[in-house]
Amino acid sequence: MLNFTSKFTTLLTDFVQEEVFMMVGVKDELQKLRHQMMSIQILLKDAKKRKFDDSSIEL
């Protein structure tokens, strides 16, 4: 019985550790995606402004 308990504890510990690592990884990925989305928004706003500025010059 002790061997089973020890093996089960080891498996459970490994599983929990993997889940924690996965959760931390997801959090990091979400941070990266948020940063990328903010960068894209800034670029799109700049492109829209430049398009407006360029079109006013042509007139």
C-alpha positions in Angstrom: 0.0 0.0 0.0 2.9 2.4 0.8 4.3 1.8 -2.7 1.0 2.7 -4.3 0.6 5.8 -2.2 4.1 6.9 -3.0 3.6 6.3 -6.8 0.3 8.0 -6.7 1.7 11.0 -4.9 4.6 11.3 -7.4 2.1 11.1 -10.4 -0.2 13.7 -8.8 2.8 16.0 -8.1 4.0 15.7 -11.7 0.5 16.4 -13.0 0.0 19.5 -10.8 3.4 20.8 -11.7 2.7 20.5 -15.4 -0.7 22.2 -15.0 1.0 25.1 -13.1 3.7 25.4 -15.8 1.0 25.4 -18.5 -1.0 28.1 -16.7 2.0 30.3 -16.3 2.8 29.8 -20.0 -0.7 30.7 -21.0 -0.4 33.9 -18.9 2.9 34.8 -20.6 1.4 34.1 -24.1 -1.6 36.3 -23.3 0.7 39.1 -22.3 2.6 38.8 -25.5 -0.6 38.8 -27.5 -1.9 41.9 -25.7 1.4 43.7 -26.5 1.1 42.6 -30.2 -2.5 43.8 -30.4 -1.6 47.2 -28.9 1.3 47.5 -31.4 -1.1 46.7 -34.3 -3.6 49.3 -33.0 -0.9 51.9 -32.9 0.2 51.1 -36.4 -3.4 51.2 -37.7 -4.1 54.5 -36.1 -0.8 55.9 -37.6 -1.7 54.5 -41.1 -5.2 56.0 -40.9 -3.7 59.4 -39.9 -1.1 59.3 -42.7 -3.8 58.3 -45.2 -5.9 61.3 -44.1 -2.8 63.6 -44.2 -1.8 62.3 -47.6 -5.2 62.7 -49.1 -5.5 66.3 -47.9 -2.2 67.1 -49.6 -3.5 65.8 -53.0 -6.5 68.1 -52.9 
